[in-house]
Amino acid sequence: STEVVVDLRQTALRRTSTRTIAIFFTIAMALAFLGSAVAPGFAQDRPRSLFDLLFRPGKPREVQVPQKQPRATIKRRTPSSGSAEAGPPAPEAVAKAEDARVVLVVGDFLASGLAEGLESAYLAIPSVKVVARPSGSSGIVRDDHYDWPAEIGSIIEAEKPAVVVIMLGANDRQEMRVGDVREPKRSENWMKEYERRATSLAKAVTDRKIPLVWVGMPSFKVSSMASDMLAFNDVYRSVSESVGGSFVDIWDGFVDENGAFVTTGPDINGNPVKLRSGDNGINLTRPGKRKVAFY
């Protein structure tokens, strides 16, 4: 009977050891799966870059998105110039080829910043030339000041672009004259007319068989302004996609992990920099402009 008891105890120990190993193996596999799930990856659902649009049409490209970093983990660095706006040095410029493809940037004052960022991005590429033709105080609402659907055709004829990039809307937070009526901002009739005018602008590009990239508005410090920009972005997305263009959503690049406006955040390399200037966070700094161009 003693031998039987010992044998039973040994059998139980072997079963316990086997179960223990199985449990540890299961836990290890679960941890490995979770680790791979949360590891930084490559965004495949972002719009393709202008380089792909110009030189590799139809070929998807993986674009690495700057990773958001919690404030507690950021180690602030002071650039050599002593300014958080300085960012990394620009690459050395090269002469553009005579047959360089033209990236035409139009819109308001934010489009000017976007054009600067794109110029920096393509500075060392001789086959791509960025041409900026913005009107700083323009928009869609005040067509009596500057009528983009009417003006864009002559600009395209003059510049002969390979692609047109639109960024505007920051000046459109005002009532709009529709016929003889001044419609309040974002009223039902206001939104219908706004969408109609935006569609007219977009079609003026795509009807000429030119690729269109419409860049959305970033967040702003004033909450009511940020709310308006979100509503405008919905219009831009719908309009650009309806005519076969592309909409580029830059919103996440200028808010924190909770969706709140930030003045300082990661640049295209993930380093903390000042993205917006001191004028209530309206304008973009040089790293901010480059980040918009990155998207």
C-alpha positions as CSV (number, residue, x, y, z in Angstrom):
1,S,0.0,0.0,0.0
2,T,2.9,2.4,0.7
3,E,4.2,1.9,-2.9
4,V,0.7,2.7,-4.2
5,V,0.5,5.9,-2.2
6,V,4.0,7.0,-3.4
7,D,3.0,6.2,-7.0
8,L,-0.2,8.2,-6.7
9,R,1.7,11.2,-5.2
10,Q,4.2,11.1,-8.0
11,T,1.5,11.0,-10.6
12,A,-0.3,14.0,-9.0
13,L,3.0,15.9,-9.0
14,R,3.6,15.2,-12.7
15,R,0.0,16.4,-13.5
16,T,0.5,19.5,-11.4
17,S,3.8,20.3,-13.1
18,T,2.2,19.8,-16.6
19,R,-0.7,22.1,-15.7
20,T,1.8,24.7,-14.3
21,I,3.9,24.6,-17.5
22,A,0.7,24.9,-19.6
23,I,-0.5,27.9,-17.6
24,F,2.9,29.7,-17.9
25,F,3.0,29.0,-21.6
26,T,-0.5,30.4,-22.1
27,I,0.4,33.6,-20.2
28,A,3.6,34.0,-22.2
29,M,1.7,33.7,-25.5
30,A,-0.9,36.2,-24.3
31,L,1.8,38.7,-23.3
32,A,3.6,38.3,-26.6
33,F,0.3,38.9,-28.5
34,L,-0.5,42.0,-26.5
35,G,3.1,43.3,-27.0
36,S,2.8,43.0,-30.8
37,A,-0.7,44.5,-30.8
38,V,0.4,47.7,-29.1
39,A,3.8,48.1,-30.8
40,P,4.2,51.2,-33.1
41,G,3.3,50.3,-36.7
42,F,2.9,51.8,-40.1
43,A,-0.3,53.6,-41.0
44,Q,-1.6,52.1,-44.3
45,D,-4.9,53.9,-44.2
46,R,-3.4,57.4,-44.5
47,P,-3.5,59.1,-47.9
48,R,-0.4,58.4,-50.0
49,S,2.3,61.0,-50.2
50,L,2.6,63.6,-53.0
51,F,5.7,61.7,-54.2
52,D,3.6,58.6,-54.7
53,L,0.9,60.6,-56.4
54,L,3.4,62.1,-58.8
55,F,5.7,59.1,-59.5
56,R,4.0,55.9,-58.3
57,P,0.3,56.2,-59.0
58,G,-1.8,53.3,-57.8
59,K,1.0,51.9,-55.6
60,P,0.2,52.0,-51.9
61,R,3.0,53.2,-49.6
62,E,3.5,52.7,-45.9
63,V,3.8,56.0,-44.1
64,Q,5.2,56.1,-40.6
65,V,3.1,58.3,-38.4
66,P,4.7,60.3,-35.6
67,Q,4.0,58.5,-32.3
68,K,2.2,60.5,-29.6
69,Q,4.2,60.6,-26.4
70,P,2.7,61.1,-23.0
71,R,3.9,64.3,-21.4
72,A,5.6,62.5,-18.5
73,T,7.9,60.6,-20.9
74,I,9.0,63.4,-23.0
75,K,12.6,64.6,-22.4
76,R,12.7,68.2,-23.7
77,R,15.6,69.2,-25.8
78,T,16.8,72.7,-26.6
79,P,17.8,73.1,-30.2
80,S,21.2,74.6,-30.9
81,S,19.6,77.9,-31.9
82,G,17.9,78.2,-28.5
83,S,14.4,78.1,-30.0
84,A,11.9,75.2,-29.8
85,E,10.7,76.4,-33.2
86,A,14.0,75.8,-34.9
87,G,13.6,72.1,-35.5
88,P,16.2,70.0,-37.5
89,P,18.2,71.8,-40.2
90,A,16.7,71.9,-43.7
91,P,18.4,69.7,-46.4
92,E,20.6,71.4,-48.9
93,A,18.6,72.8,-51.8
94,V,19.2,71.6,-55.4
95,A,18.4,73.2,-58.7
96,K,15.0,72.1,-60.0
97,A,14.9,70.4,-63.4
98,E,13.3,72.2,-66.3
99,D,10.6,69.6,-66.6
100,A,10.1,69.4,-62.8
101,R,6.5,68.5,-61.9
102,V,4.6,71.3,-60.2
103,V,2.8,70.9,-56.9
104,L,0.4,73.9,-56.9
105,V,-0.7,75.0,-53.4
106,V,-3.7,77.3,-53.1
107,G,-5.8,78.6,-50.2
108,D,-5.5,81.0,-47.3
109,F,-2.7,81.9,-44.9
110,L,-2.4,78.3,-43.7
111,A,-1.8,77.2,-47.3
112,S,1.2,79.5,-47.3
113,G,2.6,77.5,-44.3
114,L,1.8,74.2,-46.0
115,A,3.7,75.4,-49.1
116,E,6.7,76.2,-47.0
117,G,6.6,72.8,-45.4
118,L,6.3,71.1,-48.8
119,E,9.2,73.2,-50.2
120,S,11.3,71.9,-47.3
121,A,10.2,68.3,-47.9
122,Y,11.1,68.4,-51.6
123,L,14.1,70.8,-51.3
124,A,16.6,68.1,-52.4
125,I,14.4,66.6,-55.1
126,P,15.1,68.2,-58.5
127,S,12.1,66.6,-60.2
128,V,9.4,68.3,-58.0
129,K,8.8,72.0,-57.7
130,V,6.3,73.6,-55.2
131,V,4.5,76.7,-56.4
132,A,2.5,78.7,-53.8
133,R,-0.4,80.8,-55.0
134,P,-2.4,81.5,-51.8
135,S,-4.5,84.5,-50.9
136,G,-4.0,85.0,-47.2
137,S,-7.3,86.5,-46.2
138,S,-9.4,84.5,-48.7
139,G,-11.9,81.7,-48.1
140,I,-15.1,80.2,-49.5
141,V,-17.5,82.6,-47.8
142,R,-16.2,86.0,-49.0
143,D,-16.4,85.3,-52.8
144,D,-16.7,89.1,-53.2
145,H,-13.2,89.4,-51.8
146,Y,-11.7,86.4,-53.7
147,D,-13.7,83.9,-55.7
148,W,-11.6,80.7,-55.8
149,P,-13.9,78.7,-58.1
150,A,-13.6,81.6,-60.7
151,E,-9.9,82.2,-60.2
152,I,-8.4,78.7,-60.0
153,G,-8.8,78.0,-63.7
154,S,-6.4,80.8,-64.8
155,I,-3.9,79.8,-62.1
156,I,-3.9,76.3,-63.3
157,E,-3.4,77.4,-66.9
158,A,-0.4,79.6,-65.8
159,E,1.3,77.0,-63.6
160,K,0.4,73.7,-65.4
161,P,0.5,71.7,-62.2
162,A,0.8,67.9,-61.8
163,V,-1.3,68.1,-58.7
164,V,-3.3,70.8,-56.9
165,V,-3.3,71.1,-53.1
166,I,-6.0,73.1,-51.4
167,M,-6.0,74.3,-47.8
168,L,-8.4,77.0,-46.7
169,G,-11.3,77.6,-44.3
170,A,-9.7,79.4,-41.3
171,N,-11.3,82.7,-42.5
172,D,-14.8,81.3,-43.0
173,R,-16.2,81.7,-39.5
174,Q,-18.7,84.4,-40.5
175,E,-22.1,84.9,-42.0
176,M,-22.5,84.4,-45.8
177,R,-24.6,86.3,-48.3
178,V,-26.8,83.8,-50.2
179,G,-28.8,85.8,-52.7
180,D,-30.2,88.7,-50.9
181,V,-30.0,87.0,-47.5
182,R,-27.1,87.1,-45.0
183,E,-27.1,83.6,-43.6
184,P,-25.7,83.0,-40.1
185,K,-22.6,80.8,-39.8
186,R,-23.4,77.1,-40.0
187,S,-27.1,77.6,-40.4
188,E,-28.8,75.0,-42.7
189,N,-28.8,77.3,-45.8
190,W,-25.2,78.5,-44.9
191,M,-23.9,74.9,-44.9
192,K,-25.7,74.0,-48.2
193,E,-24.2,77.0,-49.9
194,Y,-20.8,76.4,-48.4
195,E,-20.8,72.8,-49.7
196,R,-21.9,74.0,-53.1
197,R,-19.1,76.5,-53.4
198,A,-16.5,74.0,-52.2
199,T,-17.7,71.5,-54.8
200,S,-17.4,74.1,-57.5
201,L,-13.8,74.8,-56.5
202,A,-13.0,71.1,-56.3
203,K,-14.6,70.4,-59.7
204,A,-12.7,73.3,-61.3
205,V,-9.6,71.2,-60.6
206,T,-10.7,67.6,-61.3
207,D,-12.7,68.5,-64.4
208,R,-9.3,69.5,-65.9
209,K,-8.1,65.9,-65.1
210,I,-5.7,67.1,-62.4
211,P,-5.3,65.2,-59.2
212,L,-6.7,67.1,-56.2
213,V,-5.5,66.9,-52.6
214,W,-7.6,68.8,-50.1
215,V,-5.9,69.3,-46.7
216,G,-8.2,69.7,-43.7
217,M,-8.0,72.3,-41.0
218,P,-6.1,71.7,-37.7
219,S,-7.5,72.2,-34.3
220,F,-7.4,75.7,-32.7
221,K,-7.1,76.9,-29.2
222,V,-10.5,78.6,-29.0
223,S,-13.1,75.8,-28.6
224,S,-15.8,77.4,-30.8
225,M,-13.3,77.8,-33.6
226,A,-12.2,74.2,-33.3
227,S,-15.8,73.1,-33.4
228,D,-16.3,75.1,-36.7
229,M,-13.2,73.5,-38.2
230,L,-14.5,70.0,-37.5
231,A,-17.7,70.9,-39.3
232,F,-15.8,72.4,-42.2
233,N,-13.5,69.3,-42.4
234,D,-16.6,67.1,-42.9
235,V,-17.5,69.3,-45.9
236,Y,-14.0,69.1,-47.4
237,R,-13.8,65.4,-47.0
238,S,-17.2,64.8,-48.6
239,V,-16.6,67.2,-51.4
240,S,-13.1,66.1,-52.3
241,E,-14.0,62.4,-52.3
242,S,-17.2,63.0,-54.3
243,V,-15.1,64.4,-57.2
244,G,-12.4,61.7,-57.0
245,G,-9.9,63.8,-55.0
246,S,-8.1,63.0,-51.7
247,F,-8.8,64.4,-48.3
248,V,-5.9,64.7,-45.9
249,D,-6.9,64.7,-42.2
250,I,-4.2,66.4,-40.1
251,W,-6.3,66.9,-36.9
252,D,-4.6,64.2,-34.8
253,G,-1.2,65.8,-35.4
254,F,-2.2,69.0,-33.5
255,V,-4.1,67.6,-30.5
256,D,-3.1,65.5,-27.5
257,E,-4.1,61.9,-26.7
258,N,-7.4,63.3,-25.3
259,G,-8.2,65.3,-28.4
260,A,-7.4,68.7,-26.8
261,F,-5.5,71.5,-28.6
262,V,-1.7,71.6,-28.0
263,T,0.8,74.3,-28.7
264,T,3.7,71.9,-28.3
265,G,3.8,68.3,-29.5
266,P,5.9,65.8,-31.5
267,D,7.4,66.8,-34.8
268,I,7.8,64.5,-37.8
269,N,10.6,62.7,-35.9
270,G,8.7,62.4,-32.6
271,N,10.7,65.1,-30.9
272,P,8.8,67.7,-28.8
273,V,8.7,71.1,-30.5
274,K,6.5,74.2,-30.6
275,L,4.0,73.6,-33.4
276,R,1.9,76.8,-33.1
277,S,2.9,80.4,-32.7
278,G,2.0,82.6,-29.7
279,D,-1.0,84.4,-31.5
280,N,-3.6,82.3,-29.7
281,G,-2.3,79.2,-31.5
282,I,-3.6,80.4,-34.9
283,N,-0.4,80.3,-37.1
284,L,2.0,77.4,-37.5
285,T,5.7,77.4,-36.6
286,R,8.3,76.0,-39.0
287,P,8.1,72.5,-37.5
288,G,4.3,72.8,-37.6
289,K,4.3,73.6,-41.3
290,R,6.6,70.7,-41.9
291,K,4.3,68.4,-40.0
292,V,1.3,69.5,-42.1
293,A,3.4,68.7,-45.2
294,F,4.3,65.3,-43.7
295,Y,0.7,64.3,-43.7
